[in-house]
Amino acid sequence: MRVPRFLRSASLRTRVAIASAAAASAVVAVFTILTSVVLANNDAAQLDRRLDSIIDAEEGSILMLEAGRRFNWPSDE
């Protein structure tokens, strides 16, 4: 890989600053990607739990309606 001319003529301090900025940017990019993956997985898990609770509530209300019909209880329908 060929080094650009401005980096060859730059001082050591400038080259170290550029290298450290590139390294810091890489660390931030990796951290950002990992964080977004973890948050996406957490959101999916939370959505699954919410849907499960909605389904459980619906199943419970259906069972209550069936029990009411079985004993001829008046319903709201």
Sequence and secondary structure as in RCSB ss.txt:
>XXXX:A:sequence
MRVPRFLRSASLRTRVAIASAAAASAVVAVFTILTSVVLANNDAAQLDRRLDSIIDAEEGSILMLEAGRRFNWPS
DE
>XXXX:A:secstr
    HHHHHS HHHHHHHHHHHHHHHHHHHHHHHHHHHHHHHHHHHHHHHHHHHHHHHHHHHHHHHHHHHTT   
  
